[in-house]
């Protein structure tokens, strides 16, 4: 699925499914991802140590696998949005936005890059372009461009309606770790207060026709997100998927060894993957 198809699916009220790449840094995973039934993948460069070359290679790998590449940039700055687009991203996830000014700058760049400075501000605030030809060129260039805004704190939630009024936002993102910490209930993703915020974000966003993405880590919590109305379904990370598969297979093989040989220690796995 490319960015245009992903946006069309969401506009029609559908759901799309993906995960986050928090550790993967090699394109040799192409074949595994191609068969994983993912619609999109978010390449994390907020918490991950990735340079522009690596992001470009991962975007190309995902496109070759017919998966929409979205880059989570380090900070809510227009310059990082431009760099992600230049690297080949179809979409940009801008983390931890709290002000209208941050959102305006990032959305403007996502929709009209490479316009900059005075020309960009005129295009955004007045709808005036250097020429009609320039406007048509930029609109075609960004036909698939996706901009997702991170609402990850209580102040951001309180300003959500004003942020949504900026317009041209393709998705709203909730980071559970940041949001629960801001609410004073770190990582309590089943807490009534956190669930109340999720409901509020989804209700306000969907009223503007904007789908919501919530990065949950377990089937139960992702199920809750879907039941509450999240349509950009981002589930888990590459690291956690790998750890779960290893644990399940090794546990099964240890059980086989005990049955066949009467030997083999039972080992209980644990979740040692950092939540990002």
N, C-alpha and C positions, 0 to 999 in steps of 0.2 A: 504494500500500500504506500503510495506517495503522499506528499503533503496535501495535494489538491483533493485526492480521494478521501483522505482523513477528514479534512474540513467539510467535505460534502456529507460524509456519514454523520458527523456531529450536527450539522445544520438540519439534517433530516430527522434528528432526534435519536440517532443511534448511539451505540457505545463502541469505543475502541480500547484495545488492550495492549499493555506494554510493561516494561520493567526498567530499572535503572542499571547502567553500567558504572559501578563504583570502583572496580578493581581491574577489569579487563583492559589490557594495553597492547594487545597484539591482534592483527587482522587474521590470524590463523583460526580464530573462532568463527569465521564466516559461515562455514558449512553447518555448524551446530545452530547458529542463530537462524539460518535460512529455513531450517526445519522445525523451528520452535513455535510457529503460528503467531508470532508477534506482529502487531500493527505498527507500533512505534517503540523506540528505545530512547531513553534520556541518558545522554553522556554527561556524567557529573564532573564539572570542573570547578565547583564551589569548594568541595572538600577533597577532591582528588587532585593529585599533582600531575596535571596534563599540560603539555605545551601545545602551541598552535599546530605544529606538524602532526602530532599524535591525533588531535581532534579532527584534522582534515582527513587523515587515513581512516579513522573510525567512521566518519560520515560517509566516505566513499564505500567502505565495506558494507555498511548498512543499506545504502542505496542499491548496491549490487545484489543484496539479499531481499530486495523489495520491502524494506522496513524504513519507515519515516524516521530520520535522525533529528533529534531535538537535543540541544546543548543547554545544560544548566550552567549559566555563567557565574563567575565568582561574586559579583556585586551588582546592584541595580544601577549600572552606568551604561549610557548609550554606546560608548566606545567598545565595550565588551560585546554588546549586541551586534555591532558591525563586524567585529572580528569573528564571531561565531558564524554569521552569514557568509562572510568571505571564505570561511573554511569549508563551506558546503552544507551547513545545517539547513534543514527545511523549517525548523522551528527553534525558538529560544525561550527557555524558562528563566525568568528574571526573579531571583530569590529575594525574600524579605523586603518587600516594598512597603513603605509607610506613608509616603507623600504623593500627592497628585503630580507634583513637578517631576519626581523620579519616573513615574509611570508615563507621563506625557512624553518625556525625552526618549524613553526606551521604545514606546509604541511608535513614535514618529520615525525613529531609525529603522525599526523592523519593517515599516510599510513603505518608506521612501528613500532608504539608503541607495545610492551614495550621496544624496543631497545632504548638505551640512550647513551649519551656521545660519545666517540670515535667510538664505533660500529655503532651508528646511522649516524654519519658524513661520515663514510666510505661507508655505504650503499647508502647514498644520493649522495655523490660527486663522488664515484668510482664504485658504483654498486657491492661492495664487502660485502658479508655477512659471519657470522661465519661458515655457511655451506649451501649447497644447500637445505638441509632439513629445515634449519631455514628460508630461503627465501620463500620456498613453504608454510611453516606454517604461516608466517606473511601475505603473500598474501591472503591466504584463510581466515585468521582471519579478515582481513580488506576488504573483498569482497564488503561489503555494506557501508564502511566508506565514508562519504561525508565531504568535506572541502570547506567552502564558505568564501571568503576573502572580507572584508569590504573596499570599496573604497569610503571614506566619506569626502574627503577634496580635495581642488584644487591641493596641492602637490602630493597627491596620484594619482589623475587623470593624472597629467603630467608624472608620472612614470609608468602608467598602462601597457604599452607595455613591459617594463622590468620586471614588476611583473608577467605578464602572461607567460613570458619565463621561469619562475621557473618550470612550468609544474605541472601536477597532481592536478590542481585546478579544483574543480567540479562546482563552481559557483562564481559569483562576486555579491556583495551586495552593494546597494546604500541606505544610510540612508538620506532621504530628509532633515530632520532638520539639521543634521551636515553639509551636503553638501551645502545647501543654506546659512547657516551661514558662512561657509568658503568662499563662493562666494560673501559675503557682501549683500545678499538679504534674510535675515532670513525668513523661512517658505513661501516664495513666490514660491510655487511649480508650478505655471503656467508662471513664468517669462521666457522669451526667452533664457536667459543665462543658466538657470537650464536645460531647455529642450534640449539645444544644448549639454550640458555635458552628459545628459542621452543618447542622440543619439550617441555621441562619445564613451561612455563606451560600449554600446551595439554593435556598429560596430566593435570595436577592440576586444571585448571579443568573439563575435560570429565568428570572423575570426580565432580564436584559438579553436573553437568548445566549448566554455564555455558559458553557459546560464547566464542571469542576473536576479537578484532579486531586486525589488524596493519596499520598505515598504510604500505604499500609504495608505491614511485613508478613502477616499471617492470613491464611484463608478466612478465618473467622472475622478478622477486622476488615479485610477487603470486602467480604460479603456484606458486612454492616454498611460500608461506604456505598456499595452498589444499591443496597436496600434504601438508603437515605437519599439516593438520587445522583451519586457521582457517575459521570459518563466517560470521563477520561480515566480509565482504570489503570493506574500504575501500581503494580504489585511486586514487592520485594526487590532484591538486587542480585546481580550475577554471583556475588560471594555467598549470599545466603542460599540461593538455588543450588550451588555446588556443594555447600556443606550439608544441606538436607539430603541430597542425592547420595552423597558419600555415607552419611549416617544410616540411611535406610538400607543401602546395599550391604554395608559391612555388618549391620545388625542381622540381616537375613543370612549372610554367609556364616556368621558365628553360630547362629541357630542351627544351620545345616551341619556344621562341624560337631556340635554337641549331640545332635541326633545320630550322626554316622559313627563318630568315634567316641562319644561319651566324654569328650574333652572340649575345652574352649571356654574361655572366660566371657561372661556377659558384661558388656561395657555400655554404659548409658552415655549418649552424646549430650552435648550442651551447646547452647547458642553463644558463640564467642565472636560473632560478627558485629562490628560497630554499626549502629544505626546512624545514617547520614541523611 
